[in-house]
C-alpha cells in the first residue's frame, strides 16, 4: 500500500498534514502576552500604525504564541512616560521617540534624532551598520531597557507658526512646541521651548498659549489641524533630518525571551521601520497639496536662521560632550559615520536626486 493511501485509510492523513504545517516554533515555544503603550494617539495611523504592524508581525511569525497588545497614549501609560514604565517593569515594551527623555540624559536624543544629524537613510545605516545600535544599547542598560528599531519618519517639516519667521529676531520670545533636544537649540536662539504631547498641541496653539508647533510632516500635521490656527508652514525640520522610532523593551523581560522570540521581535521592528517610512513617502506629498489648497503658506527657513542653528548645535554638543562620556561616545560615533557617508551621498545620491527633481518639474 502506498504511504498516502495508508495515511488516508488509517485516518492519520489530516493529523500528519497538520503536524507538518504547524511551524516548529509554535510547537515548542511558550505562550507570552505583553503590553505595549505608545506615545501616539490612534488617529496617527503612521506612528501608532507602526506599533500595530510590529505587534501583528510578531503574532503571525509565532502562530500567535507571542502576542503584544498595543495601547494609545494615555490609555495605560502617559504618552511621555513610556521609558519609565518599561524601566520599572509596569509594561514589557513601549513604542516612543527616545528624545522625549533627554531630561534624564541628553544621550537619549540620539535614538530618534538630534539637530543636524543624519537623514533617514544614514540614521538607519548608522544604527544597523555603523555601531549606533551597540553604542545606544550600552547606554540604555543604565535604564534597564533595550532599544529596537521600530519606525522612521524621514526628514520632518519645520513647524507651523502664527506669524512669519523672517529673521533670528522673530525667534526671540517665541513659545514653540518642539520635541526633545531641539528645544535647547531654540532656547539658545531666544525661543521658549514647550514639550507637549500630540493631543494637547492644537488647543494650546488655538488659545495662543504657544505661538508655534512642530510635529512630523504634512500627513500627520493635517490630521492634527495645525494649519487652521497657524498658517505659516516652514521647511526643513533641521532638528529631525531622519527620525527613528524605538520600541523600548524591559531588559529583564528581553533576556528572559527565547532567542527565537528575540529574533522575531527585532525583525518585526525592522519591518515596522520600513513600513512607516514607506507610508510617509506615499502620503506626505498628497497631504501637502491638500494643505496648500486649504490656505497653508509654505516657507523655507532663511540661511541666517539655518547657520545660526547649526552653530548653536555644534557648540552645545561640544559643551555637553566634555562632561558626559555617554553623550560623547554616541555623538562621535554618529558624526563620524554621517560625515563619511555624506561625502558619498554628495557624489551619487544628491547629484541624482537634484537632477531628477529638476527634470520632473518639466
N, C-alpha and C positions, 0 to 999 in steps of 0.2 A: 504494500500500500504506500502511495506517495505521502510525503510528510504533510502536505497541505490537506489531503483528504483525511489523514489520520486526525489532525487537529480539529477539523470540522466535525468528524464523526464523534469524537470524544467531548466536544463542546469546549475545547481549550483554545479554539481559534481566537475568539474575541478577547479572552484574558491575555493570551500571548501578545496579541496586537497591542493591547492596552499597555502591557509592560514595556514593550519596545518603544511605544510612542511617548511614554512619560519620561521627561528629562531626568537624567541621573541626579541632578541637583535637587529635584523635587522629592526624590525618594529618600534621600539621606540627610537633608539639611533641616534644621529646626524651624518652627513657625515663629516669626518675630513680628511684632507690631510696634511701630514708632510713631511719634507725633512730630510734625514739622511746622511750626509757626513761621510766618513770613513778615517782612517789613512792608508788605504791599496790600492794598485793598483788592478785592476780587475784580473790580472794574478794570484794573490794569492787566489785561489778558496777555501782555508780553512778559512782565516781571513775575506776576503771580502765576501766569501760564507756564513759565519756565520751571517753577517748583512743581506744578502739576505734571508736566512732562517727565520730570526726573522721577517722581514717585510712581507714575504709571509704568515707566520703563523698568524700574526695579521689580515691580509686581509681575510684569509679563515675563521677565527673564528668569524668575524663580518660581513660576507656576503659582503665583500668589502666596508663596511661603513667607516672603518678606514684604510686608505691607507698611506703607508710610502714609499717614493721614495728614493732609495739608490744611492749615488754618490761616485765614487772613489776619492782617494786623489788628490787634486788639481783641481778637476772639478768645485767646487763652494767654497771650503774652503781648504787651505793648510793642508797637512797631519798632521802637528804637531800643528795645531791651532784649533782643534776640540772643546776643552773645552771653549776656548774664544768665539767661535761662538755660542755655546749653552748658555753660561752665559749671553751674551748680547742680546740674542733673534734673532740673524741673522738666525738661524735654530732652530728647535724644539728639535732635538735629534741628537746625533752623536756617532759613533762607534769607539773606540780607546783603547789604553793602557794608563791607568791613570798615569803610572810612567813617561810618556813623560813630565809631567807638574810639576816635582819635583822642578823646579826652582821657581815656585810660593810658594811652601811649600813642604818640604820633605815628609809630610804625604801623599801626592798623591801617593807615591810609593806603599803603601800597597794595593791599589785597583787592582794592577796587580801582582807585585812580588817584594820582597826585597831579597838581598843576604842572603843565608842560611835560607830562610823562609820555609814554609810548602810545601809538594809536592801537586800534583793536588787534590787528594782525600781530604787531610787535609785542603787545602786552601778553597775548596768548603764547607767542613764541618764547618770551622770557619765562613765563610760568612753566611751560612744559619742557623746554629745551635749554634755557639759559640759567637755570638754577633758582628761579623765583619760587617755585613750589617748595623746594627744600629749605630755602632761607626763611620763608614766611612760616612754614610749619614748625621749624625750630623755635621761632618766636611765639607761635600760638600755644606751644606746650606750656608756657607760663600761665596760660589761662585755661588749661585743661581741655583744650579743643584741638581739632584738626580741620583745616580748610580744604574743601573740594571745589574745583572749578564748576560753576553751575549756571552761568549766564553771561551775556555780553551785550552791551547797548550800542557799541560803535561810538564815534565821536558825537558828543551831545551839543545841544544849542546853548547859547549864552544867556538865555532867560528872557523874561517879559518885564517891561518897565512902563510905569505910568507916564514918564516923560523921556524924551530923547537923552541919550548919553553921548554928548559930543566931545567932551574932554575929561581929563582927570578931575577937574573941579566939580563935575557933575556927580562924581562918586562920593564926594565928601558928605558925610551925614546920611548917606543912602542906606535905608533899612532894607536888607535883602535876605530872603530865604535862600540859603545856599548851603549845600551839604559838605560835611567833612572839613578836611584840612584847607580847602579853598577859602573858607571863611577867614582864616588867618591872613591870607594874602589880601583879601578885600579890606580887612581891618587895617593893614599897613598902608593901603591906598586911601584911607579915610572913611571907608564904609563901616556899616554896623551889621555884622552877620547874624542871622537868626536860623537855628536849626529846627525845622517844623516838619512833622510827618505829613505825608501826601494829602490825607483827607482834611487837614486843617489849613492848607495853604490858601485855597480860594477865599474862604471867609476873611482871613487876615488881609489879603490883597484887596478885597472888595471894601472892607471897612477902613482901609488906609492905615492899618496897624503896621504894615510893611509897604515899601514903595516898589519893590520888585521881587521876582521869584524865578528860580530856575528849577527845572525838574529833569527831563530827559531830552525829548525831541518832539517833533510835530505830532506823531500819533498819540502818545501819552498826554502831551500838553493839551491837545484838542479835547480829549476826554475830560480833563480837569477844568477846562473852560477859562483858562487864564486870559485869553485874547479878549474876553468880554469886558474886562476891567483894567487891563494893562496892554494896550495895543502895540507897543513897540517891541519887536522881536529881534534879538541880536544873535550874531554868529561870529566866531565859533565859541563853544564852551571850552576855553583854554585850560580849564581845570579838569576836564574829563575827555581826554583825547581818545580813549577806548576803554570804557569802564567795565571791569569784570564784576560779576556777582558770585558770591561764595555760599556754599552750604557748609555751615559750621557743625561739626559732629563732636559730641562729648567724647573726650579721649578714652575714657574707661569703656564706654559703650563701643567705640571703634575697635579697641583692642580685643574686646570680647567677641566680635563678629567672626564667623568662619572666614577664611581667606577668600573663598569664592564669593561670599557676600560683599566683602570689601571691594573686590574687583568689579562686581556688578554695580555697586553704588558709585564707584568712581567713574565707570564708563557711562552710567546713566547721567551723571553730571556733565560729562563732556558732550553727550548728545543734547542735553538741555542748553548748553552753551551755544552749540551750532544752530539749534532750532531758534533760539532767542535772537541771535544776530541776523539770521535769515528773515525772520518775521519783521524786524525793524527795517531791513533793507527793502522789503516788499511794501510795507505800509507807510513809511515816513514820506516818500515822495507824493503819494496820494493825499495824505493829510495836509502837507504843506500847501498844496494847491487849494484845498478847501479853506484853509486858514486865510490865505491871501484873498480868496474870494469873499470871505466874511469880514474883511477890513483890517486884518493884521498888516502892520507896516514893517517890512524887513530891512534890517540894517546890519552892517559889519563893523565890529569894533575898530577904532582908529589905530594906526601904527603906534601912536603915542601911548595909548592905553595898553596895547599888547606888549610893547617894550618895557613899560614900567612894571607891568605884572610879572613879566619874565625875570626882570632884575630882582624884584622883591622876592620871588620864589627862590631863586638861586641863593640869595643872601640868607633867607630864613632857613633853608635846608642845610646850608653850611654851618649856621649857628647851632642848630639842633644836633647835628652830627657830632659836634665837639663834645657834647655831654651825654649822648645817648648812643651806646655801642650798637644796639639792635638796629636803630634807625640808620646809622652809618653803613652797617653791613648790607642791609637790604637796598638802600639808596645807591650805594656804589655798584652793586650787582645790576640793578635795573638800568642805571645810566650808562654803564659800560656796554651792556647789551644794546641799548637803544641807539647810542651814538654810532656803533659799528653797523647796526642794521640799517639806519637811515642813510648811510653812505651808499649802500646797495639800492635802497629804495629810490634815492635821487637819480641813480643811473637808469634803472629799469622801470619800476612801478610808477614813479612820479612822471617820468617822461611819457610813458604810455597813457596814463590817466589824463594828463594835461592835453595831449593830442586828441584823445577820444572825446573829452568834454567839449573842446572847440569844434571838432568835426560833427558831432551830433547836434550842435546848435543849428547847423545849417539844414 
